[in-house]
Amino acid sequence: MRLITALMPAQSHLIAFWTTLFCLVLTAVSAQSLVLNDPNQTYYLFDHFAALETQPGQITIDSLLQHPEHYAFVPVKQKPLKPEIEKAFEGKKDVWLRVELTNRTHADLMLQFLWLVDNHVVVYEVANRHLRHQQVFGGIGAPINPNETFQHKRFIFPLHIPNGQSHTLYVHVKRFTVPILHSTVQSVWALQQTLHGEDLMVGLFIGFILMILIYSLLLFIRLREWVNVIYAVWILLVAWTMLEITNQVASLFPALHNIHAIIIDHNVFWVELVHVLFVLSFLQIRQRSQGLYRVSWLVIAFYIVSIGLVLTSHSSLPFLAIVLDGLYSIVAGLVIYRQGFKPALYFLIGTIFFYIGQYVSITTSFGLYPITFWTYNSLYLSAFGEILLFTLGLTYKVNLLKQDREQAIDEQLRLSEENRQLVENQKQALEEQVEQRTAELQESLTTLKTTQAQLIQKEKLASLGELTAGIAHEIQNPLNFVNNFSEVSTELVDELKEEIDKGDTNEAKAIADDLRQNLEKITHHGKRAGSIVRGMLEHSRTSTGEKQPTDLNALADEYLRLAYQGLRAKDKDFNAGLKTDFFAGLAQVNVVPQDIGRVLLNLYNNAFYAVQQKQKTAPVDYKPTVSISTRQLGNAVEIRVKDNGSGIPDTILGKIFQPFFTTKPTGEGTGLGLSLSYDIITKGHSGTMTVESRESEGTEFVITLPC
């Protein structure tokens, strides 16, 4: 028993020794190593990492360095990492990665993270269990300090491994979200070549975006279509997102990167929201598919609501937004293309091309495809293709619009030529008709003017009263018709010219028909008036029309008696007082006696008519009176004809000298008497003729003739 008791301490030390040795051997076996012997080669580290999954804050670099035997790192090839995304965002998992690097080159080495999605990564460089260097990287969505170095912005960690030595790298990844950490080790020269290629791709992409933006804005300025502005905004958002994903904004525009870090959870929704607005406008969905138009607004409502949610609590919403936009875009493109809108084919192919590129990029970031030029730049290439095809679609749409406008212009020119030819033919026909009708009208008007002149010069004094009554009854209506239809025809001719200028042939034809009817009526009534006039000429006597010295006192007295006797012959019961006041020394005046007699006769008849009408309603003591007086006024003679009849209202006093204006009932006046008298005095004898009248008191006409 004692022996056993004595051996127990020795056994304890032996067990402890073998346990420690086993742990060291296990640690050595688990450690991964990578020998760097080619300065021109790029070494991808992830397959050489050993990984350890822990709870947040459970392990520190000091504990790893002081007690490495306590932590069993497992090669990622042996046990691939399977991050639980939901738990990772809740802070439930950290990952430590470790690799041993041996430098067999004389070059300075650099560690670079290609797609650093995780928000917090710390890199430690250890030599012989002594920490030599460390650096913290914030990930793509983390804000940066504008004063930080270019290496930090591009996720570059300089390694201090001299030639022939080996150092261990520890990488602590918090909130591990993807099953792979894309990282490379290469020489400074090789890294410069890599960055140069990346910068060349970025420069081409930015130049391409700027070119498309300028083109879109020029289209907007030319066409004033808002789809080009929406397209420009969407391109800016897409370019910003592409450059952020590839970690270019942080080094090019740090302030813009920090803005993106604030709205990173909302960015995808803004991009997709503007994209749907572009689809609505570009594919003309409202005009082509009401059902799809309503679906579009439901999609827009989803994006607006999603922006207002706390997206960290709904981590699946961004992925759902991308899937929804892809499905909506493909369906919209197919529906509109099947309706015959050819630019939709460019949109459909561009959308499919972009989502293929997204698929390649996402699967590469998850390690399903190796990193090559095509897979690493798949986002840029897909964005290039999508934007190029969308722009070609916009250009094709502009060409369609241009073709439609050209066809519309050609059709308009063709119709204009046909209308011009038709109008020319109608114009020629109308001109012939107008010339014919105008000639007939001028013939009628000439006959009418001749008749008017003959009313002054060729009427017999004995039958003048009867002829005047006949004129009032027989010629008034046809002459009124001729006058009215002539005025209407003049207006129709003006309207016809306007409609011809407008090219409205239907309205021009209607106006031509109206004009033809008016001309037929003018011809009818003109011929009727002509026949009446020809009958009147048979009762007239010829006047020489020559002026001769005339005693106006005798002429005025003679015609006064004739007028009174003529009226008495018609109405035996009519009696009126005649007053004369002739200037005894009145000089003879050189006039046409028949014309002046006609004027006096007309004034006497009007005066007798006025007193006769007033007598019908006046008191018993009313005495109708007509007065005539003459006066010498130097080189002129004045004649006044006055009555105490009903007078002329002020409202019509200015119209009494107008042709065919009369206040007498139909059949009792032609409306030509005063007009003809005025022309005889003013035009035939260079005199004046005025009127003074007071309603219900009487009227006085004043004639002055030069000696």
C-alpha positions in Angstrom: 0.0 0.0 0.0 2.7 2.5 0.7 4.4 1.5 -2.5 1.3 2.3 -4.3 1.1 5.5 -2.3 4.6 6.4 -3.2 4.2 5.7 -6.9 1.1 7.8 -7.2 2.9 11.2 -7.4 5.2 9.9 -10.0 2.3 8.6 -12.0 0.6 12.0 -11.8 3.6 13.8 -13.2 3.9 11.2 -15.9 0.3 11.6 -16.9 0.7 15.4 -17.0 3.8 15.2 -19.2 2.2 12.9 -21.8 -1.0 15.0 -21.8 1.0 18.2 -22.5 3.0 16.5 -25.2 -0.2 15.2 -26.9 -1.6 18.7 -26.9 1.5 20.2 -28.5 1.5 17.5 -31.1 -2.2 18.1 -31.8 -1.6 21.8 -32.1 1.3 21.3 -34.4 -0.7 19.0 -36.6 -3.7 21.3 -36.7 -1.5 24.3 -37.6 -1.7 25.2 -41.4 1.3 26.5 -43.2 1.9 28.2 -46.6 5.3 28.6 -48.2 5.6 31.8 -50.3 8.3 31.2 -52.9 7.2 33.1 -56.0 7.0 36.9 -55.8 4.9 37.0 -59.0 2.2 34.7 -57.7 -1.0 35.6 -55.8 -1.7 33.1 -53.0 -5.2 32.6 -51.9 -5.2 32.0 -48.1 -8.6 30.7 -47.2 -8.0 27.1 -48.1 -4.8 27.2 -45.9 -6.6 28.6 -42.8 -7.4 26.6 -39.7 -10.6 27.9 -38.0 -11.9 28.1 -34.5 -15.6 29.0 -33.8 -16.2 30.7 -30.5 -18.7 32.8 -28.6 -18.2 36.6 -28.8 -15.5 37.8 -26.3 -14.6 34.2 -25.2 -11.0 34.2 -26.7 -8.4 36.9 -27.0 -5.2 37.0 -28.9 -3.3 36.9 -25.6 -5.0 33.7 -24.6 -4.2 32.2 -28.0 -0.6 33.1 -27.7 -0.2 32.1 -24.0 -2.1 28.8 -24.2 -2.3 27.6 -27.8 -2.7 24.0 -26.6 -6.1 24.8 -25.2 -7.6 25.7 -28.6 -8.1 23.1 -31.3 -8.1 24.9 -34.7 -9.6 22.7 -37.5 -8.5 23.2 -41.2 -11.3 24.7 -43.2 -10.9 22.0 -45.9 -11.5 19.4 -43.3 -14.5 21.2 -41.7 -15.9 24.0 -43.9 -17.4 26.9 -42.0 -21.2 27.1 -42.0 -22.2 30.6 -40.7 -25.7 31.0 -39.3 -26.6 34.4 -40.7 -29.5 35.2 -38.3 -27.4 34.3 -35.2 -24.4 36.0 -36.6 -26.3 39.3 -36.8 -27.4 38.8 -33.2 -23.8 38.5 -32.1 -23.8 34.7 -31.4 -20.7 33.6 -33.3 -17.1 34.7 -33.8 -14.5 32.9 -35.9 -10.7 32.8 -35.4 -8.6 31.9 -38.5 -4.9 31.0 -38.3 -2.2 30.3 -40.9 1.6 30.1 -40.8 3.3 31.9 -43.7 6.9 31.2 -44.7 8.6 33.8 -46.9 11.1 32.3 -49.4 11.3 35.4 -51.5 13.1 38.7 -51.1 10.0 40.7 -51.7 7.9 42.6 -49.2 4.5 40.8 -48.8 1.0 42.2 -48.5 -2.2 40.7 -47.2 -5.4 41.9 -49.0 -9.1 41.2 -48.3 -11.0 41.1 -51.6 -14.6 41.0 -50.4 -14.6 42.0 -46.7 -18.4 41.7 -46.1 -18.1 41.3 -42.3 -18.3 44.5 -40.3 -15.3 43.9 -38.0 -12.0 42.0 -38.8 -8.8 42.2 -36.7 -5.5 40.9 -38.2 -2.6 39.9 -36.0 0.9 39.0 -37.2 2.8 36.8 -34.7 6.5 35.8 -34.7 7.6 33.1 -32.1 4.4 33.7 -30.1 5.1 37.4 -29.9 2.6 39.9 -31.4 4.4 42.1 -33.8 1.7 43.9 -35.7 -2.1 44.2 -35.7 -4.8 46.1 -37.6 -8.5 46.5 -37.5 -10.7 46.6 -40.6 -14.3 47.7 -40.6 -15.7 45.9 -43.6 -17.5 47.3 -46.6 -20.5 48.8 -44.6 -18.4 50.3 -41.8 -17.6 54.1 -41.7 -14.0 55.1 -42.2 -11.9 58.1 -41.2 -11.0 60.2 -44.3 -7.4 60.5 -42.9 -6.8 56.7 -42.8 -4.2 55.4 -45.1 -4.8 54.1 -48.6 -3.8 50.6 -47.4 -6.5 50.6 -44.7 -9.1 51.8 -47.1 -8.3 49.1 -49.6 -8.1 46.4 -46.8 -4.3 45.9 -47.2 -2.3 44.5 -44.3 1.5 44.8 -44.8 3.4 41.7 -43.6 6.8 41.9 -41.9 8.2 38.5 -42.8 11.9 38.5 -43.6 13.2 36.1 -46.2 13.5 32.6 -44.8 11.3 33.2 -41.7 7.9 32.1 -40.8 5.2 34.1 -39.1 1.7 33.2 -38.0 -1.4 35.2 -39.0 -4.5 35.3 -36.8 -7.7 36.8 -38.2 -10.5 37.4 -35.8 -13.9 37.8 -37.7 -16.8 39.0 -35.7 -20.4 38.3 -36.9 -19.1 35.8 -39.5 -21.8 35.9 -42.3 -20.3 34.1 -45.3 -18.6 30.6 -45.4 -15.4 32.1 -46.9 -13.0 35.0 -46.2 -11.5 36.0 -49.5 -7.9 37.0 -48.8 -4.7 36.9 -50.7 -0.9 37.3 -50.0 1.4 38.6 -52.7 4.4 40.8 -53.2 4.1 44.5 -53.4 4.9 44.4 -57.1 2.2 41.8 -57.8 -0.3 43.8 -55.6 0.4 46.9 -57.6 -0.4 45.1 -60.8 -3.6 43.8 -59.3 -4.7 47.2 -58.0 -3.8 48.7 -61.4 -6.1 46.3 -63.2 -8.9 47.0 -60.6 -8.4 50.7 -61.1 -8.5 50.3 -64.8 -11.8 48.5 -64.6 -13.2 51.1 -62.2 -12.1 53.9 -64.5 -13.7 52.3 -67.5 -16.9 51.8 -65.5 -17.0 55.4 -64.2 -16.3 56.7 -67.7 -19.0 54.5 -69.1 -21.5 55.7 -66.5 -20.6 59.4 -67.1 -21.1 58.9 -70.8 -24.5 57.3 -70.4 -25.5 60.0 -67.9 -24.6 62.8 -70.4 -26.4 60.9 -73.1 -29.5 60.6 -70.9 -29.5 64.2 -70.0 -29.1 65.2 -73.6 -32.1 63.1 -74.5 -34.1 64.8 -71.8 -33.2 68.2 -73.0 -34.1 67.2 -76.6 -37.3 65.2 -76.0 -38.4 66.5 -72.5 -39.3 63.0 -71.4 -38.8 62.4 -67.7 -37.9 58.7 -68.3 -34.4 59.9 -69.1 -34.0 61.8 -65.8 -35.3 58.7 -63.9 -32.9 56.6 -65.8 -30.0 58.9 -64.9 -30.9 58.8 -61.2 -31.1 55.0 -61.3 -27.7 54.7 -63.1 -26.1 56.9 -60.3 -27.6 54.7 -57.6 -26.4 51.5 -59.4 -22.9 52.8 -59.9 -22.7 53.9 -56.3 -23.8 50.5 -55.1 -21.4 48.7 -57.5 -18.4 50.8 -56.3 -19.4 50.2 -52.7 -19.6 46.4 -53.1 -16.1 46.4 -54.7 -14.7 48.7 -52.0 -13.9 51.6 -54.4 -15.9 54.4 -52.9 -14.0 54.3 -49.6 -10.8 55.2 -51.3 -12.2 57.5 -54.0 -15.0 59.3 -52.0 -14.7 58.7 -48.3 -17.5 61.1 -47.3 -19.8 59.4 -49.8 -18.8 56.0 -48.4 -19.8 57.1 -44.9 -23.2 58.3 -46.1 -23.6 54.8 -47.6 -22.7 53.3 -44.3 -25.6 55.1 -42.7 -28.2 54.1 -45.3 -26.7 50.7 -46.2 -29.9 48.9 -45.0 -32.1 51.1 -47.1 -29.9 51.4 -50.2 -31.2 48.4 -52.0 -34.8 49.6 -51.6 -34.0 53.0 -53.1 -32.3 51.4 -56.1 -35.2 49.0 -56.7 -37.8 51.8 -56.1 -36.2 54.0 -58.8 -35.8 51.0 -61.0 -39.6 50.3 -60.9 -40.3 53.9 -61.7 -38.0 53.6 -64.7 -39.7 50.4 -65.8 -43.1 52.1 -65.6 -42.0 55.0 -67.8 -39.8 53.2 -70.2 -42.1 50.3 -71.0 -45.2 52.7 -71.0 -47.0 50.2 -68.7 -49.8 52.6 -67.9 -50.8 52.9 -71.6 -50.2 49.2 -72.5 -51.3 47.1 -69.4 -53.6 48.3 -66.7 -53.2 45.1 -64.7 -49.5 45.3 -64.7 -49.7 49.0 -63.9 -51.6 48.2 -60.7 -49.1 45.5 -59.8 -46.3 48.1 -60.3 -47.8 50.3 -57.7 -48.1 47.4 -55.2 -44.3 46.8 -55.7 -43.6 50.5 -55.1 -45.7 50.4 -52.0 -43.7 47.4 -50.7 -40.4 49.3 -51.2 -41.7 52.4 -49.5 -43.0 50.4 -46.5 -39.7 48.4 -46.3 -37.7 51.6 -46.1 -39.7 52.6 -43.0 -39.1 49.3 -41.2 -36.3 48.5 -38.8 -34.4 46.5 -41.4 -32.0 44.9 -38.9 -35.0 43.0 -37.5 -36.1 42.0 -41.0 -32.8 40.8 -42.5 -34.6 38.8 -45.3 -36.3 42.0 -46.7 -33.3 43.2 -48.8 -33.0 39.7 -50.4 -36.8 39.7 -51.0 -36.6 43.1 -52.6 -33.9 41.9 -55.1 -35.9 38.8 -55.9 -39.1 40.8 -56.3 -37.5 43.3 -58.6 -36.1 40.5 -60.8 -39.4 38.7 -61.1 -41.3 42.0 -61.7 -38.8 43.2 -64.3 -38.8 39.9 -66.3 -42.6 39.6 -66.2 -43.0 43.3 -67.3 -40.5 42.9 -70.1 -42.2 39.7 -71.4 -45.7 41.2 -71.2 -44.8 44.5 -73.0 -42.6 42.8 -75.6 -45.5 40.4 -76.5 -47.6 43.4 -77.1 -45.2 44.4 -79.9 -43.1 47.1 -78.1 -39.6 46.1 -79.4 -37.5 48.2 -77.0 -38.8 45.9 -74.2 -36.6 43.1 -75.7 -33.5 45.2 -74.8 -34.8 45.7 -71.3 -35.6 42.0 -70.9 -32.2 40.8 -72.1 -30.4 43.5 -70.0 -32.3 42.5 -66.8 -31.5 38.8 -67.3 -27.9 39.6 -68.1 -27.6 41.6 -64.8 -29.1 39.0 -62.6 -26.8 36.3 -64.1 -23.9 38.5 -63.2 -25.3 39.0 -59.7 -25.7 35.2 -59.3 -22.1 34.7 -60.3 -20.9 37.4 -57.9 -22.9 36.0 -55.0 -21.9 32.4 -55.6 -18.2 33.4 -56.0 -18.4 35.4 -52.7 -19.7 32.2 -51.1 -16.8 30.2 -52.5 -18.8 28.2 -55.1 -16.7 29.5 -58.0 -13.0 30.3 -58.0 -11.9 33.9 -58.3 -11.0 34.8 -61.9 -11.1 38.0 -63.9 -14.7 37.1 -65.0 -16.1 36.1 -61.6 -14.3 38.8 -59.6 -15.6 41.5 -62.1 -19.0 39.9 -62.7 -20.8 42.8 -61.1 -19.1 45.4 -63.3 -19.6 43.3 -66.4 -23.3 42.7 -65.7 -23.8 46.4 -64.9 -22.0 47.2 -68.1 -24.2 44.9 -70.1 -27.5 45.9 -68.4 -26.9 49.7 -68.7 -25.7 49.3 -72.3 -28.8 47.3 -73.3 -31.1 49.7 -71.5 -29.5 52.6 -73.3 -29.8 50.8 -76.6 -33.5 50.3 -75.7 -33.9 54.0 -75.0 -32.2 54.8 -78.3 -34.4 52.4 -80.2 -37.4 53.9 -78.5 -36.2 57.4 -79.7 -35.7 56.0 -83.2 -39.3 54.6 -83.1 -40.6 57.9 -82.0 -38.6 59.6 -84.7 -39.9 57.1 -87.3 -43.5 57.7 -86.1 -43.0 61.5 -86.4 -41.5 61.1 -89.8 -44.4 58.9 -91.0 -46.8 61.4 -89.4 -45.1 64.2 -91.2 -45.1 62.3 -94.5 -48.8 61.5 -94.1 -49.5 65.1 -93.2 -47.6 66.3 -96.3 -49.5 63.8 -98.5 -52.8 64.9 -97.1 -51.8 68.5 -97.4 -50.9 67.9 -101.0 -54.2 66.2 -101.7 -56.1 69.0 -99.8 -54.1 71.6 -101.7 -55.0 70.0 -105.0 -58.6 69.7 -104.0 -58.7 73.2 -102.8 -57.1 74.4 -106.0 -59.8 72.7 -108.0 -62.5 74.0 -105.8 -61.0 77.4 -105.9 -60.9 77.4 -109.7 -64.5 76.2 -109.8 -65.6 78.8 -107.3 -63.7 81.6 -109.0 -65.5 80.7 -112.3 -68.9 80.7 -110.4 -68.1 83.9 -108.6 -67.0 85.6 -111.8 -70.2 84.5 -113.5 -72.4 85.5 -110.6 -70.5 88.8 -110.1 -70.9 89.7 -113.7 -74.6 89.1 -113.4 -74.7 91.0 -110.1 -72.7 93.9 -111.6 -75.2 93.9 -114.5 -78.1 94.1 -112.1 -76.4 96.8 -110.0 -75.6 98.8 -113.2 -79.2 98.5 -114.2 -80.2 99.6 -110.7 -77.9 102.6 -110.8 -79.2 103.6 -114.2 -82.7 103.3 -112.8 -81.8 105.5 -109.8 -80.4 108.2 -112.1 -83.4 107.9 -114.2 -85.7 108.4 -111.2 -84.2 111.9 -111.0 -83.9 112.8 -114.6 -86.7 111.0 -116.5 -89.8 110.9 -114.4 -92.8 112.8 -115.6 -93.8 115.4 -113.1 -97.5 114.7 -113.7 -97.2 111.0 -112.7 -94.4 111.3 -110.1 -96.6 110.7 -107.1 -98.0 107.5 -108.6 -94.5 106.3 -109.6 -93.1 107.0 -106.1 -95.9 104.9 -104.6 -95.2 102.2 -107.2 -91.5 102.2 -106.3 -92.2 101.8 -102.6 -94.4 98.8 -103.2 -92.7 97.1 -106.1 -89.0 97.7 -105.9 -88.3 97.9 -102.2 -88.3 94.1 -101.4 -86.1 92.9 -104.3 -83.7 95.7 -103.7 -83.5 94.8 -100.0 -82.9 91.2 -100.9 -80.1 92.1 -103.3 -78.5 94.3 -100.7 -78.7 91.8 -97.9 -77.5 88.8 -99.9 -74.7 90.9 -101.4 -73.4 91.7 -97.9 -73.8 88.0 -96.7 -72.0 86.8 -99.9 -69.1 89.2 -99.2 -68.7 87.7 -95.7 -69.0 84.1 -97.1 -66.1 84.9 -99.5 -63.9 86.0 -96.6 -64.8 82.8 -94.6 -64.2 80.7 -97.7 -60.6 82.1 -98.0 -60.0 81.4 -94.3 -61.2 77.8 -94.5 -59.1 77.2 -97.7 -56.0 78.5 -95.8 -56.8 76.1 -92.9 -57.2 73.2 -95.3 -60.8 72.4 -94.1 -62.3 71.3 -97.4 -65.6 70.2 -96.0 -66.3 73.6 -94.5 -65.1 75.3 -97.7 -67.6 73.2 -99.7 -70.4 74.1 -97.3 -69.6 77.8 -97.6 -69.4 77.5 -101.4 -72.9 76.0 -101.5 -74.2 78.8 -99.3 -72.5 81.3 -101.6 -74.0 79.8 -104.6 -77.5 79.9 -103.1 -77.0 83.6 -102.2 -75.9 84.4 -105.8 -78.9 82.6 -107.2 -81.2 84.7 -105.0 -79.4 87.9 -105.9 -79.8 87.1 -109.5 -83.5 86.4 -109.1 -84.3 89.6 -107.2 -81.9 91.6 -109.3 -83.8 90.5 -112.4 -87.1 91.3 -110.7 -85.8 94.8 -109.8 -84.6 95.2 -113.4 -88.0 94.4 -114.8 -89.6 96.9 -112.4 -87.1 99.6 -113.4 -87.7 98.9 -117.1 -91.4 99.5 -116.5 -90.7 102.8 -114.8 -88.5 104.0 -117.6 -91.4 103.8 -120.0 -93.1 106.5 -118.0 -90.2 108.8 -117.7 -89.1 111.7 -119.9 -85.6 112.4 -121.0 -83.5 115.1 -119.3 -80.6 116.9 -121.1 -78.6 116.9 -117.8 -77.2 120.3 -118.7 -77.0 123.2 -116.2 -78.7 126.4 -117.0 -79.5 129.7 -115.1 -82.7 129.1 -113.2 -85.0 131.2 -111.1 -85.2 129.1 -107.9 -88.1 131.1 -106.5 -90.3 130.2 -109.5 -89.0 126.6 -109.5 -89.7 126.2 -105.8 -93.2 127.7 -106.1 -94.1 125.6 -109.1 -93.1 122.3 -107.5 -94.8 123.2 -104.3 -98.1 123.6 -106.1 -97.6 120.4 -108.1 -96.8 118.4 -105.0 -99.8 119.7 -103.1 -102.2 119.1 -106.0 -100.8 115.6 -106.5 -101.4 114.8 -102.9 -104.9 116.3 -103.0 -105.7 114.2 -106.0 -105.1 111.1 -103.9 -106.8 112.4 -100.7 -109.6 114.9 -101.3 -110.1 115.4 -97.6 -106.5 116.6 -97.0 -105.9 120.3 -96.5 -102.7 122.1 -95.5 -101.5 125.7 -95.2 -98.8 126.7 -97.7 -96.4 129.5 -96.7 -93.8 131.0 -99.0 -91.1 133.6 -98.2 -89.1 134.1 -101.4 -86.2 136.6 -101.5 -87.2 139.2 -104.1 -83.7 139.9 -105.4 -82.6 136.3 -105.5 -79.9 135.7 -108.2 -80.4 133.1 -110.8 -78.4 129.9 -110.1 -76.8 127.6 -112.7 -78.4 124.2 -112.0 -80.2 121.3 -113.8 -83.8 122.4 -113.3 -85.2 118.8 -113.5 -82.8 117.6 -110.7 -83.5 120.5 -108.4 -87.2 120.1 -109.0 -86.9 116.4 -108.1 -85.2 117.4 -104.8 -87.8 119.9 -104.0 -90.6 117.5 -104.9 -89.2 114.9 -102.6 -88.9 117.3 -99.7 -92.5 118.6 -100.3 -93.9 115.1 -100.4 -92.1 114.2 -97.1 -93.4 117.4 -95.5 -97.0 116.7 -96.6 -96.7 113.1 -95.4 -95.4 114.2 -92.0 -98.2 116.7 -91.4 -100.8 114.3 -92.7 -99.7 111.6 -90.3 -99.6 114.0 -87.4 -103.1 115.3 -88.2 -104.5 111.8 -87.6 -103.6 111.9 -83.9 -103.3 115.7 -83.2 -106.0 117.8 -81.5 -108.8 119.4 -83.6 -107.1 122.8 -83.6 -104.0 121.5 -85.3 -103.4 123.1 -88.7 -100.9 121.3 -91.1 -98.5 123.8 -92.6 -95.6 123.5 -95.1 -93.3 126.5 -95.6 -90.8 127.4 -98.3 -88.3 130.2 -98.1 -85.3 131.4 -100.1 -82.4 133.7 -99.1 -79.3 135.2 -100.8 -76.1 134.4 -98.9 -73.4 136.2 -100.8 -72.2 133.7 -103.4 -74.7 131.1 -102.4 -78.5 130.7 -102.3 -80.3 129.1 -99.4 -83.6 127.2 -99.6 -85.5 126.0 -96.5 -88.4 123.6 -96.5 -90.2 123.4 -93.2 -93.2 121.6 -91.8 -94.9 121.3 -88.4 -95.4 117.6 -88.6 -94.4 114.7 -86.3 -90.6 115.4 -86.6 -87.7 112.9 -86.7 -86.5 111.0 -83.6 -82.8 111.7 -82.6 -82.1 107.9 -82.8 -82.7 107.8 -86.6 -81.8 111.4 -87.6 -78.4 110.4 -88.7 -79.7 107.7 -91.0 -82.2 109.6 -93.1 -79.7 110.2 -96.0 -78.8 106.5 -96.2 -80.1 104.7 -99.3 -83.3 102.7 -98.8 -83.8 104.0 -95.3 -87.4 104.9 -94.6 -89.8 105.1 -91.7 -92.9 104.8 -93.9 -94.9 101.6 -94.0 -94.3 99.1 -96.7 -95.6 100.3 -100.0 -95.5 104.0 -99.1 -91.8 104.8 -99.3 -88.7 103.5 -101.2 -86.0 105.0 -98.9 -84.3 106.4 -102.0 -85.8 110.0 -102.0 -83.6 111.7 -99.5 -80.5 109.7 -100.6 -81.0 110.7 -104.2 -81.7 114.3 -103.2 -78.6 114.5 -101.1 -76.5 113.2 -104.0 -78.0 115.7 -106.4 -77.3 118.6 -104.2 -73.8 117.6 -102.9 -72.4 115.7 -105.8 -74.3 117.1 -108.8 -74.3 120.8 -107.7 -71.5 121.0 -105.1 -74.0 122.3 -102.5 -75.0 121.3 -99.0 -78.1 119.7 -97.5 -78.8 119.5 -93.8 -81.8 118.8 -91.5 -83.0 120.2 -88.3 -85.8 118.4 -86.5 -87.5 118.1 -83.1 -89.7 115.1 -82.4 -93.5 116.1 -82.3 -92.7 119.7 -83.4 -91.5 119.5 -87.0 -88.6 119.2 -89.4 -86.7 121.7 -91.5 -84.4 120.9 -94.5 -81.8 123.5 -95.5 -80.2 123.5 -99.0 -77.4 125.8 -100.1 -76.3 126.1 -103.7 -73.4 128.1 -105.0 -74.2 130.9 -107.5 
